[in-house]
Amino acid sequence: MTDQFPRDEINGKPRAVVHIWSAALDPHKSQQLASRVTDLIRSVGVGLEGFVEGRVFEADDGKSVTAMTTWKTRHLWASAVWNQRVDVILESVQSGAKILDVICYQRATIVPTEA
């Protein structure tokens, strides 16, 4: 695993992977797409090995929907992407939309501390 993706581990421990998927589309379709993506994560994603968290965002102008999922490892994320149910639903969602598809490692989480 580390030969192909050398950043998958730090000090021998796997790094969490964040997958960001965003579709630019007709504003009249954003609510429907946001609902479909949310349903996909709830009905399929949460049951897949390695799934940590999913978030779905709709732009304030309605022109894009973004989904962000976090996985324990890149390998487990890849297994989820190749899941047949996920593939069929994403294929139907992606038709006619401009897609941004990014895989990245979580570097840090910053939250305010109490004073």
N, C-alpha and C positions, 0 to 999 in steps of 0.2 A: 504494500500500500504506500509506503513512504517513498519508494523509488519513483513512482509515477507522479505522486503528489507530495513533494517533500515538505510542504507546509501543513500537512494533515496532523502532525504530531509536534508537541513541544515537550522536551524532556521525557520522551517515551509515552506521553499521554495524548490520546486523541483530542483534537480540537472540535468544538461545536461548529457546525456549518449553518449558515443562513442562506436561504434561497429567496431571492426577490424576483417576483414576476409581476410585470405591469403591462396593461393593455390600454392603448390610446384608442378611443372609439367615439362614436356618435353619442352625444350627451343623453339622448333618449333611451339608450341601451345600458347605461351605467348601473342603474338600480337592479336591473335584471341580472347583469353579469356579476355584480357584487353579491347578490343572493345566491347565484349558482356556485360561485367560488367558495362562499361561506359554507354552503351545504356540502360541497365536496370535502372541505377540510373537516367538518364535523362528522360526516358519515363515513369517510374513508380514511382520511389522514390520521385521525386520533387512534385508529386501530392498527396503524403500521408501526413496525418495530423501529425504534429510534426517534420517533416524533416527540418533540419537546413542547412546541408552542406554535400557534398560527394566529396571524392577524390579517384582517382585510381592511383596506382603506379605499374610500371613494373621494376623488378630488372635489374641491368646493365648486368648481365649474362644471362638474359632471363629465369631463372629457377623458377621465382615466380611472381605472380600478387597479389597485396594487395589492398583492398578497405577499406576505412575508412569513416564511415558515422556518423554524429552527429545528435542527436535527443533531443527534448525539455525534454522528460521524458522517463524513462524505460518502462512505460505502453504504450506510443505511439510507441516506438521502437518495443515492443512485438506485437502490433497490426499490424505493417508493416511486421514483419517476418511471421505472419500467413496469410498475404494476398496471395490469391491463385496464382495470376500472378507471384509474387516474388518467391513463393515456387516452381512452375513448372520450371522457368528459372534457379534458383539456383540448383535444383536437376539435371538438364541436364549438368550444368557447372561442378558440383562437381564429376561426375563420372570419375574415374581414376586419381584423384589428391589427394595429401595429404593436408588436410585442417587444418588450425589454425583458430579458431573462439573464439574471446575474447570480452567480454562486460566490459567496465570500465567507471569510472566517470572522467570527466575532472577535474583535480586538479588545473592547472594553464596554462596560455598562456604567453609566454615570447617573446617579440619582442624588437629589439634594439630601443633605444631612440635617438633622434637627439642631437648632442652635442651642 
